[in-house]
Amino acid sequence: MLLYGCSCNADAPSIEDENPDALDVGRVTLHRLNIAEYNNTVHDLLGTQLTPADDFPADDTSHGFDNIAGTLTLSTLHVEMYELAAEALAEDALALPVSDPEEQRFQAENPDEVSATTGGSSGEFYNLWSNGDLTAVVDVPDDGLYTFSTRMYAQQAGTEDAMAALTVDGVLVDTFTVSPDNADDAEIYAIDTELLSGTHSITVSFLNDYYDPSLGEDRNLLVDWLTLYGPTDADPSANVLRDALITCDPADEETCAHETLARIADRAFRRPVTVDEMNGIMDLYDLVRDDGGTWDDGVKVALRSILVSPHFIYRVEIDPSPTSTAPSPLTDYELASRLSYFLWSTMPDEELFSLAADGRLQDENEIAAQVERMLEDPRADALVDNFGGQWLYIRAIDSANVDSWLFPDFDDDLRASMKEEMARFFTTFVHSDRDMRELLTATEGEIDARLAQHYGIEDITDWTLVDLSADRGGLLGQAGLLTVNAYPTRTSPVLRGKWVLSNLLCDEPPPPPPGVEGLIEDGGTAQTLREQLEQHRADPTCASCHNLMDPIGLGLEHFDRVGAWRDTDQGFNIDASGDLPDGTSFYGAQELSQIVAQDPRFPACMTEKLFTYSTGRSPVFEDGPVLGQIEDAFASDGHTFEALATAIATSAPFRMRRGETP
């Protein structure tokens, strides 16, 4: 059911202006960064491309989202993973500069530079006169691609040329036929190999010794030198992370360490670090240095302490009076974080930090200006991935279970195209002034060649805007959404109808009572799915909910289990008509979409969904009047996403918090 239904005058004084002490702005518990927020934050903090949170335990979801503060619990496994992530991130961010390519050459005839299992020196060459190895030990400064080469010729005998092998750390990399038969014609043989930094061995091996004393014939392999050159694939930008974090001269060790760590801590904690906190961070640095560690060692350990701090892992907001229910404004830095994690799923950028430092985020006009700016930024795509991805079930396409025997045309390429179609569609609302009700009534959409084939549209090669008004258009005609709301082997009008009620109208049907069975598959009797559902609704216990869900889902029956158009199902003509409880009749997805788009519950539900996502808590009864004001502002400004986001960001529950009575 809707939590509120009031329609407030947008021009009326705000509730907080009338009686701020009577306003309940709600309370958000300590908010742990979820997986997406953690990965985005370490990227923006350190510049890293690592995504360590991919290995964290999955985030629990509540009220449709995985950023609800009250369900983002902390386990012992989380603690372990945070420590491992901090270590990897510190190593990545502060990695020493990549070495320029260098050559290490070892003269084969010099016993101080190589070791051999057979043979002996022969002038400027080393003579492997029987099968055996010639090995050099090399120091590799950096991970990367290296070239191992050697110069050789052979004393030939018998019916075949000499054969040699090049191995690295005892692993065969390649073999060669050595054809030259004198020192002047000796040739260079080389292989490329990926090596990690550290100590390695490179080896030349003689493979096919031959000796016939009666004929005086003797096959030998003669080696001039062994060389390792690299790294040959050094990335010129490999030092960018370190250079961006360390802007001072490490020769002034203590001062530079303090400056580097203080700057990182300010941004990691998303507020100015305190003197006591900074002293604790520097104590760790000093401890490592006193124990014989290098400057880098000390800074890395101190950085790891920042990354495992609760002030980094959590979005900390402090109640001035923890036991008082009176509302209090968030600090500018706390507001900056709320804005950035709402719209970008990451930490504030430099402009937000600067505004917070100047105390300018208490101004509603400034907040509105920032919402406009931030929605134009590519980082606002996080709203598509995380808000739209969960509200509209875009993420769920990845795990949709389709019976491949019954639907052989469904594959990973089609799955990816379905997901991309929905993401591109929702992006047009986040980044423009498009009326959000067009989520249901749009007549055009972008599809690629794979979806065009699925939809029966010709002459599409790449993502193209096409007219879908013939039988699709809007969310309810998109194959990804239809695929998610179905069973592996067939459509489900119940699932599809329930999704519309729950996600578009916020009118969640109650769960079925205990003991009530689902729709019984009858294994091939001459009953349509509509007839089976009618029998199901004959049970009064089921009718109250199914009378709401089933007509909506039956209106989508022209789309099969994977969202392809069909006119029949198992030999029966599709009947996509529906009669809603209020007496409204419709036929098919397009008429249904128009009805839902005009339902006043639709913009109210969008308000509720985005409010839940933005604040990290579900609305409660006391939020009703404020939600009504937000909805009115949303409507008065054309039902655009920016209007809704701005109304939420400037509302009292977003800008304020309260304590909790013991």
SULBELWO-V803361 format. One record per residue. RES is the residue in one letter. SS is DSSP state (@ for helix, = for strand, . for the rest). PHI is phi in radians with two decimals (none if undefined). Layout:
RES,SS,PHI ; RES,SS,PHI
This chain:
M,.,none ; L,.,-1.17 ; L,.,-1.45 ; Y,.,-2.68 ; G,.,-2.57 ; C,.,-1.35 ; S,.,-2.18 ; C,.,-1.58 ; N,.,-1.34 ; A,.,-1.13 ; D,.,-1.53 ; A,.,-1.24 ; P,.,-1.02 ; S,.,-1.18 ; I,@,-1.10 ; E,@,-1.20 ; D,@,-1.23 ; E,@,-1.27 ; N,@,-2.73 ; P,@,-1.08 ; D,@,-1.24 ; A,@,-1.51 ; L,.,-1.36 ; D,.,-1.81 ; V,.,-1.53 ; G,.,1.38 ; R,.,-2.47 ; V,.,-1.85 ; T,.,-1.23 ; L,.,-0.91 ; H,=,-1.84 ; R,=,-1.29 ; L,.,-1.09 ; N,.,-1.45 ; I,@,-1.06 ; A,@,-1.12 ; E,@,-1.15 ; Y,@,-1.12 ; N,@,-1.06 ; N,@,-1.13 ; T,@,-1.21 ; V,@,-1.18 ; H,@,-1.13 ; D,@,-1.31 ; L,@,-1.32 ; L,@,-1.96 ; G,.,1.44 ; T,.,-1.21 ; Q,.,-1.75 ; L,.,-1.22 ; T,.,-2.24 ; P,@,-1.10 ; A,@,-1.19 ; D,@,-1.03 ; D,@,-1.66 ; F,.,-1.28 ; P,.,-1.02 ; A,.,-1.06 ; D,.,-1.32 ; D,.,-1.24 ; T,.,-1.97 ; S,=,-2.67 ; H,.,0.95 ; G,.,1.58 ; F,=,-2.37 ; D,.,-1.79 ; N,.,-2.08 ; I,.,-1.44 ; A,@,-0.97 ; G,@,-1.17 ; T,@,-1.89 ; L,.,-1.50 ; T,.,-1.36 ; L,.,-2.14 ; S,.,-1.95 ; T,@,-1.10 ; L,@,-1.13 ; H,@,-0.98 ; V,@,-1.05 ; E,@,-1.05 ; M,@,-1.18 ; Y,@,-1.11 ; E,@,-1.15 ; L,@,-1.12 ; A,@,-1.12 ; A,@,-1.07 ; E,@,-1.12 ; A,@,-1.14 ; L,@,-1.17 ; A,@,-1.12 ; E,@,-1.12 ; D,@,-1.18 ; A,@,-1.23 ; L,.,-1.95 ; A,.,-1.00 ; L,.,-1.14 ; P,.,-0.96 ; V,.,-1.21 ; S,.,-1.22 ; D,.,-1.20 ; P,.,-1.00 ; E,=,-2.34 ; E,=,-1.85 ; Q,=,-2.00 ; R,=,-1.99 ; F,=,-2.20 ; Q,=,-1.28 ; A,.,-1.13 ; E,.,-1.46 ; N,.,-1.67 ; P,.,-1.13 ; D,.,-1.36 ; E,.,-1.87 ; V,.,-2.36 ; S,=,-2.23 ; A,=,-2.34 ; T,.,-1.69 ; T,.,-2.78 ; G,.,1.49 ; G,=,-2.91 ; S,=,-1.18 ; S,=,-2.43 ; G,.,1.16 ; E,.,-1.49 ; F,=,-2.09 ; Y,=,-1.82 ; N,=,-1.74 ; L,=,-1.50 ; W,.,-1.58 ; S,.,-2.58 ; N,.,-0.97 ; G,=,3.12 ; D,=,-2.16 ; L,=,-2.22 ; T,=,-2.21 ; A,=,-2.14 ; V,=,-1.79 ; V,=,-2.11 ; D,=,-1.78 ; V,=,-1.75 ; P,.,-1.31 ; D,.,-2.50 ; D,.,-1.06 ; G,=,2.80 ; L,=,-1.68 ; Y,=,-2.24 ; T,=,-1.84 ; F,=,-1.81 ; S,=,-2.32 ; T,=,-2.62 ; R,=,-1.92 ; M,=,-2.53 ; Y,=,-2.52 ; A,=,-2.34 ; Q,=,-1.57 ; Q,.,-1.52 ; A,=,-2.85 ; G,.,1.33 ; T,.,-1.67 ; E,=,-2.34 ; D,.,-1.32 ; A,=,-1.14 ; M,=,-2.07 ; A,=,-2.27 ; A,=,-2.22 ; L,=,-1.95 ; T,=,-2.21 ; V,=,-2.19 ; D,.,0.94 ; G,.,1.40 ; V,=,-1.82 ; L,=,-1.11 ; V,=,-1.85 ; D,=,-2.88 ; T,=,-2.11 ; F,=,-2.42 ; T,=,-1.55 ; V,=,-1.76 ; S,.,-1.59 ; P,.,-0.98 ; D,.,-2.13 ; N,.,-2.66 ; A,@,-1.09 ; D,@,-1.14 ; D,@,-1.72 ; A,.,-0.91 ; E,=,-1.99 ; I,=,-1.71 ; Y,=,-2.07 ; A,=,-2.48 ; I,=,-2.42 ; D,=,-1.80 ; T,=,-2.55 ; E,=,-1.43 ; L,=,-2.26 ; L,.,-1.57 ; S,.,-1.06 ; G,=,2.33 ; T,=,-1.65 ; H,=,-2.42 ; S,=,-2.04 ; I,=,-2.09 ; T,=,-2.39 ; V,=,-1.82 ; S,=,-2.13 ; F,=,-1.60 ; L,.,-1.86 ; N,.,-2.33 ; D,.,-1.05 ; Y,=,-2.57 ; Y,=,-2.63 ; D,=,-2.23 ; P,.,-1.10 ; S,.,-1.16 ; L,.,-1.75 ; G,.,1.23 ; E,=,-1.76 ; D,=,-2.56 ; R,=,-1.65 ; N,=,-2.35 ; L,=,-1.98 ; L,=,-2.01 ; V,=,-2.04 ; D,=,-1.49 ; W,=,-2.74 ; L,=,-2.14 ; T,=,-2.34 ; L,=,-2.11 ; Y,=,-2.24 ; G,=,2.75 ; P,.,-1.28 ; T,.,-1.66 ; D,.,-2.02 ; A,.,-1.04 ; D,.,-1.48 ; P,.,-1.01 ; S,.,-1.61 ; A,.,-1.11 ; N,.,-1.71 ; V,@,-1.11 ; L,@,-1.06 ; R,@,-1.08 ; D,@,-1.10 ; A,@,-1.26 ; L,@,-1.51 ; I,.,-1.88 ; T,.,-1.81 ; C,.,-1.94 ; D,.,-1.64 ; P,.,-1.06 ; A,.,-1.10 ; D,.,-1.57 ; E,@,-1.03 ; E,@,-1.10 ; T,@,-1.12 ; C,@,-1.18 ; A,@,-1.09 ; H,@,-1.10 ; E,@,-1.12 ; T,@,-1.11 ; L,@,-1.22 ; A,@,-1.14 ; R,@,-1.15 ; I,@,-1.17 ; A,@,-1.12 ; D,@,-0.96 ; R,@,-1.36 ; A,@,-1.16 ; F,.,-1.47 ; R,.,1.07 ; R,.,-3.02 ; P,.,-1.11 ; V,.,-1.25 ; T,.,-1.42 ; V,@,-1.07 ; D,@,-1.10 ; E,@,-1.11 ; M,@,-1.18 ; N,@,-1.08 ; G,@,-1.12 ; I,@,-1.12 ; M,@,-1.23 ; D,@,-1.05 ; L,@,-1.17 ; Y,@,-1.01 ; D,@,-1.11 ; L,@,-1.07 ; V,@,-1.15 ; R,@,-1.14 ; D,@,-1.12 ; D,.,-1.57 ; G,.,1.68 ; G,.,-1.31 ; T,.,-1.36 ; W,@,-1.01 ; D,@,-1.09 ; D,@,-1.01 ; G,@,-1.13 ; V,@,-1.19 ; K,@,-1.13 ; V,@,-1.11 ; A,@,-1.13 ; L,@,-1.11 ; R,@,-1.07 ; S,@,-1.15 ; I,@,-1.14 ; L,@,-1.32 ; V,.,-1.81 ; S,.,-1.23 ; P,@,-1.00 ; H,@,-1.30 ; F,@,-1.70 ; I,@,-1.21 ; Y,=,-1.97 ; R,=,-1.56 ; V,.,-1.47 ; E,.,-2.21 ; I,.,-1.78 ; D,.,-1.44 ; P,.,-1.02 ; S,.,-2.25 ; P,.,-1.03 ; T,.,-1.77 ; S,.,-1.77 ; T,.,-1.60 ; A,.,-1.24 ; P,.,-1.19 ; S,=,-2.38 ; P,=,-1.22 ; L,.,-1.18 ; T,.,-1.23 ; D,@,-1.06 ; Y,@,-1.19 ; E,@,-1.15 ; L,@,-1.15 ; A,@,-1.03 ; S,@,-1.19 ; R,@,-1.04 ; L,@,-1.11 ; S,@,-1.20 ; Y,@,-1.33 ; F,@,-1.17 ; L,@,-1.63 ; W,.,-2.12 ; S,.,0.99 ; T,.,-2.74 ; M,.,-1.23 ; P,.,-1.09 ; D,.,-1.60 ; E,@,-1.09 ; E,@,-1.15 ; L,@,-1.13 ; F,@,-1.06 ; S,@,-1.15 ; L,@,-1.11 ; A,@,-1.12 ; A,@,-1.09 ; D,.,-1.55 ; G,.,1.24 ; R,.,-1.71 ; L,.,-1.48 ; Q,.,-1.38 ; D,.,-1.55 ; E,@,-1.05 ; N,@,-1.12 ; E,@,-1.20 ; I,@,-1.06 ; A,@,-1.06 ; A,@,-1.13 ; Q,@,-1.21 ; V,@,-1.04 ; E,@,-1.06 ; R,@,-1.08 ; M,@,-1.23 ; L,@,-1.25 ; E,@,-1.46 ; D,.,-1.44 ; P,@,-1.00 ; R,@,-1.13 ; A,@,-1.19 ; D,@,-1.06 ; A,@,-1.04 ; L,@,-1.14 ; V,@,-1.19 ; D,@,-1.22 ; N,@,-1.83 ; F,@,-1.38 ; G,@,-1.09 ; G,@,-1.04 ; Q,@,-1.70 ; W,@,-1.08 ; L,.,-1.68 ; Y,.,1.17 ; I,.,-1.10 ; R,@,-1.06 ; A,@,-1.17 ; I,@,-1.05 ; D,@,-1.03 ; S,@,-1.91 ; A,.,-1.08 ; N,.,-1.74 ; V,.,-2.06 ; D,.,-1.23 ; S,.,-1.23 ; W,.,-1.23 ; L,.,-1.42 ; F,.,-2.25 ; P,.,-1.15 ; D,.,-1.37 ; F,.,-1.41 ; D,.,-2.47 ; D,@,-1.15 ; D,@,-1.14 ; L,@,-1.17 ; R,@,-1.03 ; A,@,-1.13 ; S,@,-1.17 ; M,@,-1.03 ; K,@,-1.14 ; E,@,-1.15 ; E,@,-1.03 ; M,@,-1.16 ; A,@,-1.14 ; R,@,-1.09 ; F,@,-1.12 ; F,@,-1.19 ; T,@,-1.02 ; T,@,-1.13 ; F,@,-1.53 ; V,@,-1.19 ; H,.,-1.79 ; S,.,-2.55 ; D,.,-1.67 ; R,.,-1.32 ; D,=,-1.13 ; M,.,-1.11 ; R,.,-1.19 ; E,@,-1.25 ; L,@,-0.93 ; L,@,-1.79 ; T,@,-1.83 ; A,.,-1.01 ; T,.,-1.87 ; E,=,-2.17 ; G,=,-2.86 ; E,=,-1.58 ; I,=,-2.37 ; D,.,-1.90 ; A,@,-1.07 ; R,@,-1.16 ; L,@,-1.24 ; A,@,-1.04 ; Q,@,-1.08 ; H,@,-1.16 ; Y,@,-1.59 ; G,.,1.32 ; I,.,-1.93 ; E,.,-1.74 ; D,.,1.11 ; I,.,-2.02 ; T,.,-1.96 ; D,.,-2.41 ; W,.,-1.00 ; T,=,-2.42 ; L,=,-1.36 ; V,=,-2.26 ; D,=,-1.44 ; L,.,-1.98 ; S,.,-1.24 ; A,.,-1.10 ; D,.,-2.60 ; R,.,-2.24 ; G,.,1.57 ; G,.,1.30 ; L,@,-0.98 ; L,@,-1.25 ; G,@,-1.90 ; Q,.,-1.54 ; A,@,-1.07 ; G,@,-1.08 ; L,@,-1.13 ; L,@,-1.16 ; T,@,-1.19 ; V,@,-1.14 ; N,.,-1.68 ; A,=,-2.76 ; Y,.,-1.57 ; P,.,-0.98 ; T,.,-1.89 ; R,.,-2.75 ; T,=,-1.25 ; S,.,-2.44 ; P,@,-0.99 ; V,@,-1.17 ; L,@,-1.10 ; R,@,-1.17 ; G,@,-1.15 ; K,@,-1.12 ; W,@,-1.11 ; V,@,-1.07 ; L,@,-1.11 ; S,@,-1.35 ; N,@,-1.71 ; L,@,-1.85 ; L,.,-2.05 ; C,.,0.89 ; D,.,-2.05 ; E,.,-1.09 ; P,.,-1.18 ; P,.,-1.20 ; P,.,-1.14 ; P,.,-1.10 ; P,.,-1.16 ; P,.,-1.01 ; G,.,1.55 ; V,.,-1.52 ; E,.,-1.52 ; G,.,-1.33 ; L,.,-1.10 ; I,.,-1.52 ; E,.,-1.28 ; D,.,-1.69 ; G,.,1.21 ; G,.,2.01 ; T,.,-1.20 ; A,.,-1.37 ; Q,.,-2.07 ; T,.,-1.35 ; L,@,-1.08 ; R,@,-1.05 ; E,@,-1.17 ; Q,@,-1.11 ; L,@,-1.19 ; E,@,-1.10 ; Q,@,-1.11 ; H,@,-1.11 ; R,@,-1.28 ; A,.,-1.15 ; D,.,-1.34 ; P,@,-0.98 ; T,@,-1.13 ; C,@,-1.56 ; A,@,-1.06 ; S,@,-1.02 ; C,@,-1.57 ; H,@,-1.22 ; N,@,-1.12 ; L,@,-1.50 ; M,@,-1.42 ; D,@,-1.06 ; P,@,-1.04 ; I,@,-1.11 ; G,@,-1.14 ; L,@,-1.16 ; G,.,-1.16 ; L,.,-1.84 ; E,.,-1.25 ; H,.,-1.19 ; F,=,-1.77 ; D,.,-1.33 ; R,.,-1.01 ; V,.,-1.94 ; G,.,1.42 ; A,.,-1.45 ; W,=,-1.24 ; R,.,-2.57 ; D,.,-1.84 ; T,=,-2.33 ; D,=,-2.39 ; Q,.,0.92 ; G,.,1.55 ; F,=,-1.77 ; N,=,-1.12 ; I,.,-1.30 ; D,.,-1.95 ; A,.,-1.77 ; S,=,-1.45 ; G,=,-2.63 ; D,=,-2.20 ; L,.,-1.39 ; P,.,-0.98 ; D,.,-1.48 ; G,.,1.66 ; T,.,-1.24 ; S,=,-1.90 ; F,=,-2.69 ; Y,=,-2.43 ; G,@,1.42 ; A,@,-1.16 ; Q,@,-1.23 ; E,@,-1.16 ; L,@,-1.07 ; S,@,-1.06 ; Q,@,-1.10 ; I,@,-1.14 ; V,@,-1.16 ; A,@,-1.09 ; Q,@,-1.56 ; D,.,-1.23 ; P,@,-1.08 ; R,@,-1.24 ; F,@,-1.16 ; P,@,-1.13 ; A,@,-1.12 ; C,@,-1.22 ; M,@,-1.04 ; T,@,-1.07 ; E,@,-1.12 ; K,@,-1.13 ; L,@,-1.25 ; F,@,-1.09 ; T,@,-1.07 ; Y,@,-1.14 ; S,@,-1.26 ; T,@,-1.65 ; G,.,1.30 ; R,.,-2.63 ; S,.,-1.46 ; P,.,-1.14 ; V,.,-2.11 ; F,@,-0.97 ; E,@,-1.15 ; D,@,-1.38 ; G,@,-0.88 ; P,@,-1.04 ; V,@,-1.16 ; L,@,-1.09 ; G,@,-1.10 ; Q,@,-1.11 ; I,@,-1.09 ; E,@,-1.10 ; D,@,-1.12 ; A,@,-1.13 ; F,@,-1.01 ; A,@,-1.22 ; S,@,-1.20 ; D,.,-1.90 ; G,.,1.50 ; H,.,0.96 ; T,=,-1.51 ; F,@,-1.10 ; E,@,-1.07 ; A,@,-1.08 ; L,@,-1.18 ; A,@,-1.10 ; T,@,-1.18 ; A,@,-1.06 ; I,@,-1.22 ; A,@,-1.15 ; T,.,-1.71 ; S,.,-1.39 ; A,@,-1.09 ; P,@,-1.09 ; F,@,-1.42 ; R,@,-1.70 ; M,=,-2.37 ; R,=,-2.64 ; R,.,-2.44 ; G,.,-1.43 ; E,.,-2.47 ; T,.,-1.13 ; P,.,-1.00
